[in-house]
Amino acid sequence: METVNIHDAKTHLSRLLARVEAGEEIVIARAGRPVARLVPLRDDRAPRTPGGWEGHVWIAPDFDELPAELAAAFTGEDDA
């Protein structure tokens, strides 16, 4: 793992990112003190499977209906 200072990191960011994409880890330091680490991004999340809440959630039949008084409040027609 190599350590580079902030100025060099800004100057050579493209090169550093190429090395990180190849699997290397790079530490960025300010005045010799490590402040950040560049590491390859790994997407370890499993693909989403729809329907995970099926049978656990109930939605009212009138869920998509907006009551007139609420719609009026959103449009400013209800000044009461």
C-alpha positions as CSV (number, residue, x, y, z in Angstrom):
1,M,0.0,0.0,0.0
2,E,1.6,3.3,-1.1
3,T,1.1,6.6,0.6
4,V,0.9,9.8,-1.5
5,N,0.4,13.4,-0.4
6,I,-2.6,15.4,-1.4
7,H,-0.8,17.5,-4.0
8,D,0.5,14.4,-5.8
9,A,-3.0,12.8,-5.5
10,K,-4.6,15.8,-7.2
11,T,-1.9,15.9,-9.8
12,H,-2.0,12.2,-10.7
13,L,-5.5,11.3,-9.8
14,S,-6.2,9.5,-13.2
15,R,-3.0,7.3,-12.7
16,L,-3.9,6.6,-9.1
17,L,-7.4,5.5,-10.1
18,A,-6.0,3.2,-12.8
19,R,-3.9,1.5,-10.1
20,V,-6.8,1.3,-7.8
21,E,-9.0,-0.3,-10.5
22,A,-6.2,-2.9,-10.9
23,G,-6.7,-3.8,-7.2
24,E,-4.1,-1.6,-5.4
25,E,-4.9,0.4,-2.3
26,I,-3.5,3.9,-1.9
27,V,-3.4,6.1,1.2
28,I,-3.6,9.9,0.8
29,A,-1.8,11.9,3.5
30,R,-1.7,15.5,4.6
31,A,1.6,16.6,6.0
32,G,2.5,12.9,6.3
33,R,-0.6,12.0,8.3
34,P,-3.0,9.5,6.5
35,V,-6.4,11.1,5.9
36,A,-8.0,8.9,3.3
37,R,-7.7,5.6,1.5
38,L,-8.5,4.9,-2.2
39,V,-9.7,1.3,-2.6
40,P,-11.4,-0.6,-5.4
41,L,-15.2,-0.4,-5.3
42,R,-16.7,-3.8,-4.8
43,D,-20.4,-4.3,-5.3
44,D,-21.0,-7.3,-3.0
45,R,-24.8,-6.7,-2.8
46,A,-27.0,-9.5,-4.0
47,P,-29.5,-8.5,-6.7
48,R,-32.9,-7.4,-5.4
49,T,-35.7,-9.9,-5.4
50,P,-39.1,-8.3,-5.6
51,G,-41.9,-9.5,-3.4
52,G,-40.0,-9.7,-0.1
53,W,-42.8,-8.0,1.8
54,E,-45.6,-10.0,0.2
55,G,-48.0,-11.0,2.9
56,H,-46.5,-8.6,5.4
57,V,-48.0,-5.3,4.2
58,W,-51.6,-4.3,3.6
59,I,-52.5,-1.4,1.3
60,A,-56.0,0.1,1.6
61,P,-58.1,-0.1,-1.6
62,D,-58.5,3.7,-1.6
63,F,-54.7,4.3,-1.2
64,D,-54.4,6.1,-4.6
65,E,-57.4,8.3,-4.0
66,L,-56.6,11.8,-2.8
67,P,-59.4,13.4,-0.7
68,A,-60.6,16.7,-2.2
69,E,-59.9,18.7,1.0
70,L,-56.3,17.5,1.0
71,A,-55.8,18.4,-2.6
72,A,-57.3,21.8,-1.9
73,A,-54.8,22.3,1.0
74,F,-51.9,21.5,-1.4
75,T,-53.1,24.0,-4.0
76,G,-53.8,26.7,-1.5
77,E,-57.5,26.7,-2.1
78,D,-58.2,25.8,1.6
79,D,-57.4,29.0,3.6
80,A,-59.5,28.0,6.6
